[in-house]
Amino acid sequence: LITTPIKRGIDFTRGKQIRTIYIMVIRQGYS
């Protein structure tokens, strides 16, 4: 499996979006 910088960037962006959504869900749960 070859990991190109572009794929790495896409995975990083996707991970950041998932983390942001996760944080928003947690905050809504605590409100």
mmCIF file of the N, C-alpha and C atoms, coordinates in Angstrom:
data_MODEL
# 
_entry.id   MODEL 
# 
loop_
_atom_site.group_PDB 
_atom_site.id 
_atom_site.type_symbol 
_atom_site.label_atom_id 
_atom_site.label_alt_id 
_atom_site.label_comp_id 
_atom_site.label_asym_id 
_atom_site.label_entity_id 
_atom_site.label_seq_id 
_atom_site.pdbx_PDB_ins_code 
_atom_site.Cartn_x 
_atom_site.Cartn_y 
_atom_site.Cartn_z 
_atom_site.occupancy 
_atom_site.B_iso_or_equiv 
_atom_site.pdbx_formal_charge 
_atom_site.auth_seq_id 
_atom_site.auth_comp_id 
_atom_site.auth_asym_id 
_atom_site.auth_atom_id 
_atom_site.pdbx_PDB_model_num 
ATOM 1  N N  . LEU A 1 1  ? 0.866   -1.214 0.000  1.00 0.00 ? 1  LEU A N  1 
ATOM 2  C CA . LEU A 1 1  ? 0.000   0.000  0.000  1.00 0.00 ? 1  LEU A CA 1 
ATOM 3  C C  . LEU A 1 1  ? 0.891   1.250  0.000  1.00 0.00 ? 1  LEU A C  1 
ATOM 4  N N  . ILE A 1 2  ? 0.695   2.066  -1.015 1.00 0.00 ? 2  ILE A N  1 
ATOM 5  C CA . ILE A 1 2  ? 1.502   3.292  -1.130 1.00 0.00 ? 2  ILE A CA 1 
ATOM 6  C C  . ILE A 1 2  ? 0.690   4.472  -0.598 1.00 0.00 ? 2  ILE A C  1 
ATOM 7  N N  . THR A 1 3  ? 1.261   5.182  0.363  1.00 0.00 ? 3  THR A N  1 
ATOM 8  C CA . THR A 1 3  ? 0.574   6.352  0.923  1.00 0.00 ? 3  THR A CA 1 
ATOM 9  C C  . THR A 1 3  ? 1.174   7.610  0.313  1.00 0.00 ? 3  THR A C  1 
ATOM 10 N N  . THR A 1 4  ? 0.399   8.275  -0.525 1.00 0.00 ? 4  THR A N  1 
ATOM 11 C CA . THR A 1 4  ? 0.882   9.502  -1.156 1.00 0.00 ? 4  THR A CA 1 
ATOM 12 C C  . THR A 1 4  ? 0.577   10.697 -0.259 1.00 0.00 ? 4  THR A C  1 
ATOM 13 N N  . PRO A 1 5  ? 1.334   11.776 -0.398 1.00 0.00 ? 5  PRO A N  1 
ATOM 14 C CA . PRO A 1 5  ? 1.073   12.984 0.412  1.00 0.00 ? 5  PRO A CA 1 
ATOM 15 C C  . PRO A 1 5  ? -0.356  13.480 0.239  1.00 0.00 ? 5  PRO A C  1 
ATOM 16 N N  . ILE A 1 6  ? -0.920  13.322 -0.967 1.00 0.00 ? 6  ILE A N  1 
ATOM 17 C CA . ILE A 1 6  ? -2.300  13.788 -1.190 1.00 0.00 ? 6  ILE A CA 1 
ATOM 18 C C  . ILE A 1 6  ? -3.264  12.958 -0.358 1.00 0.00 ? 6  ILE A C  1 
ATOM 19 N N  . LYS A 1 7  ? -3.090  11.625 -0.396 1.00 0.00 ? 7  LYS A N  1 
ATOM 20 C CA . LYS A 1 7  ? -3.976  10.758 0.390  1.00 0.00 ? 7  LYS A CA 1 
ATOM 21 C C  . LYS A 1 7  ? -3.807  11.044 1.876  1.00 0.00 ? 7  LYS A C  1 
ATOM 22 N N  . ARG A 1 8  ? -2.564  11.287 2.280  1.00 0.00 ? 8  ARG A N  1 
ATOM 23 C CA . ARG A 1 8  ? -2.305  11.586 3.695  1.00 0.00 ? 8  ARG A CA 1 
ATOM 24 C C  . ARG A 1 8  ? -3.024  12.867 4.090  1.00 0.00 ? 8  ARG A C  1 
ATOM 25 N N  . GLY A 1 9  ? -3.007  13.872 3.211  1.00 0.00 ? 9  GLY A N  1 
ATOM 26 C CA . GLY A 1 9  ? -3.691  15.131 3.490  1.00 0.00 ? 9  GLY A CA 1 
ATOM 27 C C  . GLY A 1 9  ? -5.195  14.944 3.578  1.00 0.00 ? 9  GLY A C  1 
ATOM 28 N N  . ILE A 1 10 ? -5.741  14.104 2.690  1.00 0.00 ? 10 ILE A N  1 
ATOM 29 C CA . ILE A 1 10 ? -7.185  13.855 2.716  1.00 0.00 ? 10 ILE A CA 1 
ATOM 30 C C  . ILE A 1 10 ? -7.569  13.146 4.004  1.00 0.00 ? 10 ILE A C  1 
ATOM 31 N N  . ASP A 1 11 ? -6.770  12.135 4.396  1.00 0.00 ? 11 ASP A N  1 
ATOM 32 C CA . ASP A 1 11 ? -7.054  11.410 5.633  1.00 0.00 ? 11 ASP A CA 1 
ATOM 33 C C  . ASP A 1 11 ? -6.972  12.350 6.837  1.00 0.00 ? 11 ASP A C  1 
ATOM 34 N N  . PHE A 1 12 ? -5.996  13.268 6.816  1.00 0.00 ? 12 PHE A N  1 
ATOM 35 C CA . PHE A 1 12 ? -5.831  14.199 7.929  1.00 0.00 ? 12 PHE A CA 1 
ATOM 36 C C  . PHE A 1 12 ? -7.035  15.132 8.020  1.00 0.00 ? 12 PHE A C  1 
ATOM 37 N N  . THR A 1 13 ? -7.485  15.632 6.852  1.00 0.00 ? 13 THR A N  1 
ATOM 38 C CA . THR A 1 13 ? -8.642  16.531 6.833  1.00 0.00 ? 13 THR A CA 1 
ATOM 39 C C  . THR A 1 13 ? -9.889  15.805 7.315  1.00 0.00 ? 13 THR A C  1 
ATOM 40 N N  . ARG A 1 14 ? -10.062 14.576 6.851  1.00 0.00 ? 14 ARG A N  1 
ATOM 41 C CA . ARG A 1 14 ? -11.233 13.797 7.266  1.00 0.00 ? 14 ARG A CA 1 
ATOM 42 C C  . ARG A 1 14 ? -11.194 13.548 8.764  1.00 0.00 ? 14 ARG A C  1 
ATOM 43 N N  . GLY A 1 15 ? -10.017 13.248 9.289  1.00 0.00 ? 15 GLY A N  1 
ATOM 44 C CA . GLY A 1 15 ? -9.887  13.000 10.718 1.00 0.00 ? 15 GLY A CA 1 
ATOM 45 C C  . GLY A 1 15 ? -10.223 14.246 11.526 1.00 0.00 ? 15 GLY A C  1 
ATOM 46 N N  . LYS A 1 16 ? -9.818  15.419 10.977 1.00 0.00 ? 16 LYS A N  1 
ATOM 47 C CA . LYS A 1 16 ? -10.093 16.672 11.681 1.00 0.00 ? 16 LYS A CA 1 
ATOM 48 C C  . LYS A 1 16 ? -11.593 16.936 11.691 1.00 0.00 ? 16 LYS A C  1 
ATOM 49 N N  . GLN A 1 17 ? -12.277 16.648 10.590 1.00 0.00 ? 17 GLN A N  1 
ATOM 50 C CA . GLN A 1 17 ? -13.726 16.870 10.527 1.00 0.00 ? 17 GLN A CA 1 
ATOM 51 C C  . GLN A 1 17 ? -14.444 15.951 11.505 1.00 0.00 ? 17 GLN A C  1 
ATOM 52 N N  . ILE A 1 18 ? -14.026 14.678 11.544 1.00 0.00 ? 18 ILE A N  1 
ATOM 53 C CA . ILE A 1 18 ? -14.664 13.721 12.455 1.00 0.00 ? 18 ILE A CA 1 
ATOM 54 C C  . ILE A 1 18 ? -14.446 14.158 13.899 1.00 0.00 ? 18 ILE A C  1 
ATOM 55 N N  . ARG A 1 19 ? -13.239 14.647 14.201 1.00 0.00 ? 19 ARG A N  1 
ATOM 56 C CA . ARG A 1 19 ? -12.940 15.085 15.568 1.00 0.00 ? 19 ARG A CA 1 
ATOM 57 C C  . ARG A 1 19 ? -13.811 16.283 15.935 1.00 0.00 ? 19 ARG A C  1 
ATOM 58 N N  . THR A 1 20 ? -13.995 17.221 14.985 1.00 0.00 ? 20 THR A N  1 
ATOM 59 C CA . THR A 1 20 ? -14.815 18.404 15.255 1.00 0.00 ? 20 THR A CA 1 
ATOM 60 C C  . THR A 1 20 ? -16.261 18.000 15.518 1.00 0.00 ? 20 THR A C  1 
ATOM 61 N N  . ILE A 1 21 ? -16.793 17.086 14.699 1.00 0.00 ? 21 ILE A N  1 
ATOM 62 C CA . ILE A 1 21 ? -18.173 16.616 14.886 1.00 0.00 ? 21 ILE A CA 1 
ATOM 63 C C  . ILE A 1 21 ? -18.303 15.916 16.231 1.00 0.00 ? 21 ILE A C  1 
ATOM 64 N N  . TYR A 1 22 ? -17.296 15.101 16.575 1.00 0.00 ? 22 TYR A N  1 
ATOM 65 C CA . TYR A 1 22 ? -17.318 14.367 17.838 1.00 0.00 ? 22 TYR A CA 1 
ATOM 66 C C  . TYR A 1 22 ? -17.373 15.335 19.016 1.00 0.00 ? 22 TYR A C  1 
ATOM 67 N N  . ILE A 1 23 ? -16.568 16.409 18.946 1.00 0.00 ? 23 ILE A N  1 
ATOM 68 C CA . ILE A 1 23 ? -16.543 17.403 20.024 1.00 0.00 ? 23 ILE A CA 1 
ATOM 69 C C  . ILE A 1 23 ? -17.902 18.099 20.131 1.00 0.00 ? 23 ILE A C  1 
ATOM 70 N N  . MET A 1 24 ? -18.505 18.434 18.978 1.00 0.00 ? 24 MET A N  1 
ATOM 71 C CA . MET A 1 24 ? -19.802 19.115 19.021 1.00 0.00 ? 24 MET A CA 1 
ATOM 72 C C  . MET A 1 24 ? -20.854 18.203 19.633 1.00 0.00 ? 24 MET A C  1 
ATOM 73 N N  . VAL A 1 25 ? -20.825 16.907 19.304 1.00 0.00 ? 25 VAL A N  1 
ATOM 74 C CA . VAL A 1 25 ? -21.796 15.960 19.863 1.00 0.00 ? 25 VAL A CA 1 
ATOM 75 C C  . VAL A 1 25 ? -21.614 15.849 21.370 1.00 0.00 ? 25 VAL A C  1 
ATOM 76 N N  . ILE A 1 26 ? -20.351 15.790 21.810 1.00 0.00 ? 26 ILE A N  1 
ATOM 77 C CA . ILE A 1 26 ? -20.076 15.690 23.253 1.00 0.00 ? 26 ILE A CA 1 
ATOM 78 C C  . ILE A 1 26 ? -20.602 16.932 23.979 1.00 0.00 ? 26 ILE A C  1 
ATOM 79 N N  . ARG A 1 27 ? -20.361 18.109 23.376 1.00 0.00 ? 27 ARG A N  1 
ATOM 80 C CA . ARG A 1 27 ? -20.811 19.348 24.025 1.00 0.00 ? 27 ARG A CA 1 
ATOM 81 C C  . ARG A 1 27 ? -22.327 19.399 24.102 1.00 0.00 ? 27 ARG A C  1 
ATOM 82 N N  . GLN A 1 28 ? -23.011 18.926 23.062 1.00 0.00 ? 28 GLN A N  1 
ATOM 83 C CA . GLN A 1 28 ? -24.479 18.922 23.089 1.00 0.00 ? 28 GLN A CA 1 
ATOM 84 C C  . GLN A 1 28 ? -24.979 17.962 24.165 1.00 0.00 ? 28 GLN A C  1 
ATOM 85 N N  . GLY A 1 29 ? -24.254 16.862 24.349 1.00 0.00 ? 29 GLY A N  1 
ATOM 86 C CA . GLY A 1 29 ? -24.649 15.878 25.357 1.00 0.00 ? 29 GLY A CA 1 
ATOM 87 C C  . GLY A 1 29 ? -24.522 16.447 26.760 1.00 0.00 ? 29 GLY A C  1 
ATOM 88 N N  . TYR A 1 30 ? -23.538 17.339 26.955 1.00 0.00 ? 30 TYR A N  1 
ATOM 89 C CA . TYR A 1 30 ? -23.325 17.918 28.284 1.00 0.00 ? 30 TYR A CA 1 
ATOM 90 C C  . TYR A 1 30 ? -24.202 19.129 28.546 1.00 0.00 ? 30 TYR A C  1 
ATOM 91 N N  . SER A 1 31 ? -24.798 19.708 27.480 1.00 0.00 ? 31 SER A N  1 
ATOM 92 C CA . SER A 1 31 ? -25.591 20.902 27.712 1.00 0.00 ? 31 SER A CA 1 
ATOM 93 C C  . SER A 1 31 ? -26.910 20.581 28.377 1.00 0.00 ? 31 SER A C  1 
# 
